[in-house]
Amino acid sequence: MRVGLLVNFHGHPNVEIRRIFLNGKNDAGVVEDIATGETTPIKLHS
């Protein structure tokens, strides 16, 4: 899968939800904070 959700229940009742988009060409992608819309580039380690 190239799209997923990361859900953090640690701060219950405030739950953090982030959407992850991966680019299959170079094992990089973007994490988007759903609440704020901010994006952060990521690089996966193999």
Order of alpha helices (4+ residues) and beta strands (2+ residues): beta-beta-beta-beta
